[in-house]
Amino acid sequence: MLKIIKGRRALAAIIAAAGVPGISTAHDFKAGSLELKHPWSAKAPPVAPVLGGYLTIVNTGAEADPLVGGSTPAAERLELHESTLVDGVARMRPAKQGIGIPTGETVSLQPGGAHIMLVNPKQRPAEGEKFKATLQFEKAGPVEVEFVVEAKATQSAASEDHSAHSKP
């Protein structure tokens, strides 16, 4: 009988935690009218000079709020990058004006598109581990998030080609 009661208590605790506002199993973050959903990074090879950071940003506000920069203790610097396909060739360059997050829109930072670049990583978290970063928005200001390291999703070779990057 005692085992059944303990099992029911554990189940009740799990159900209660799932229904408590503010607890998120998807590891999302909120800053004003911005929702930052599931920041993640692929596990990096031991000698990679960069790591990519990805997430989805939803702007439910009345005005645009561009992502303009950020920082992380996990790398020498954090940069914002844009990827484009020109005449069948993938090109990547810094997003010097930031990444626009228009009002009422959802913007996905993902491999092969706009993304966050962590240059000269100071650490290489293993799959399942997390690292912190602060993302800087023009209006919402700094937002602290945690990126979770995941196995690489199916991505084209072009989207993962960071050979143009070199250490300064």
C-alpha positions in Angstrom: 0.0 0.0 0.0 2.9 2.4 0.9 4.4 1.9 -2.6 1.1 2.8 -4.3 0.8 6.0 -2.2 4.4 7.0 -3.0 3.8 6.3 -6.7 0.6 8.4 -6.7 2.4 11.3 -4.9 5.2 11.2 -7.5 2.6 11.2 -10.3 0.7 14.0 -8.7 3.8 16.1 -8.3 4.7 15.6 -12.0 1.2 16.6 -13.1 1.2 19.6 -10.8 4.6 20.8 -12.0 3.5 20.5 -15.6 0.5 22.7 -14.9 2.3 25.4 -13.0 2.7 28.7 -14.9 6.3 29.7 -15.6 7.6 26.1 -15.8 8.4 25.2 -19.4 9.5 21.9 -20.6 10.5 23.3 -24.0 13.1 25.7 -22.5 11.6 29.0 -23.8 12.3 32.5 -22.7 10.3 35.7 -22.7 11.2 39.4 -22.8 8.4 41.9 -23.1 6.5 41.0 -26.4 9.3 38.7 -27.6 9.2 34.9 -27.1 12.5 33.1 -27.6 11.8 29.4 -28.3 14.2 26.6 -27.9 17.7 28.0 -28.3 20.1 25.2 -29.4 23.5 24.6 -30.8 24.9 21.5 -32.6 27.7 19.6 -30.9 30.9 21.0 -32.3 34.0 19.1 -33.5 37.0 19.6 -31.1 38.8 22.0 -33.5 35.9 24.0 -35.0 36.7 27.7 -34.9 32.9 28.6 -34.6 29.7 27.2 -33.2 26.2 28.0 -34.6 23.3 29.1 -32.4 19.7 28.7 -33.4 16.3 29.6 -32.0 12.9 30.9 -33.0 11.8 34.4 -32.0 8.1 35.4 -32.0 7.2 39.1 -31.8 3.7 39.6 -30.4 4.2 43.3 -29.9 3.1 46.4 -31.7 6.6 47.3 -33.1 9.6 45.6 -34.6 12.4 44.7 -32.3 15.6 43.7 -34.1 18.2 41.3 -32.6 21.3 43.5 -32.7 24.0 41.5 -30.9 24.9 39.6 -27.7 27.6 38.0 -25.7 28.4 34.6 -24.1 31.1 33.4 -21.7 31.2 30.3 -24.0 33.1 32.0 -26.8 35.4 34.9 -27.6 32.5 36.8 -29.2 29.0 36.4 -30.5 28.1 37.6 -34.0 24.9 37.6 -36.0 25.1 36.2 -39.5 22.9 36.0 -42.6 23.1 33.3 -45.2 22.0 33.8 -48.8 21.9 31.6 -51.9 23.3 33.5 -54.9 23.5 31.7 -58.3 23.5 28.3 -56.4 26.3 29.3 -54.0 25.6 29.7 -50.3 27.2 32.9 -48.9 27.4 33.9 -45.3 28.2 37.4 -43.9 27.8 39.3 -40.7 24.4 40.9 -40.2 25.8 44.4 -39.4 22.3 45.9 -39.0 21.1 43.0 -36.9 18.4 40.6 -37.6 14.9 42.1 -38.0 12.1 40.8 -35.8 9.0 42.4 -37.4 5.9 43.0 -35.4 3.5 40.0 -35.4 6.1 37.8 -37.1 8.0 34.6 -36.2 11.7 34.6 -37.3 13.6 31.3 -37.2 17.4 31.5 -36.8 18.5 28.2 -38.3 21.3 26.4 -40.2 21.5 27.7 -43.7 19.7 31.0 -42.8 20.2 33.8 -40.4 21.9 32.5 -37.3 24.1 33.3 -34.3 27.8 32.6 -34.6 30.0 31.9 -31.6 33.5 32.7 -32.6 36.5 31.0 -31.0 34.6 28.8 -28.5 36.1 28.7 -25.0 34.2 25.6 -24.2 32.7 22.7 -26.2 29.6 21.5 -24.3 28.6 17.9 -24.9 25.3 16.9 -26.3 22.6 17.6 -23.7 24.6 20.2 -21.9 23.7 23.9 -21.8 25.6 27.2 -22.1 24.4 30.7 -21.3 24.3 33.7 -23.6 22.8 37.2 -23.5 21.0 38.3 -26.6 20.7 42.1 -27.2 17.5 43.4 -28.7 17.0 47.0 -29.8 13.9 47.6 -27.7 13.6 44.7 -25.2 17.3 45.1 -24.3 19.4 42.2 -23.0 17.8 38.8 -22.6 19.6 35.9 -20.9 19.0 32.5 -22.5 20.4 29.0 -22.4 21.4 27.1 -25.5 21.1 23.3 -25.3 23.6 21.3 -27.3 21.8 18.8 -29.6 22.9 16.2 -32.2 23.1 17.8 -35.6 19.9 17.9 -37.5 19.9 16.9 -41.1 21.5 19.9 -42.7 23.1 20.5 -46.1 26.8 20.7 -46.3 26.6 24.3 -47.5 24.7 25.4 -44.4 27.5 24.0 -42.2 30.4 25.3 -44.2 32.2 27.8 -42.0 35.5 27.5 -43.8 35.6 31.2 -44.5 35.9 31.9 -40.7 39.3 32.1 -39.2 40.7 33.2 -35.9 41.7 36.9 -35.8 
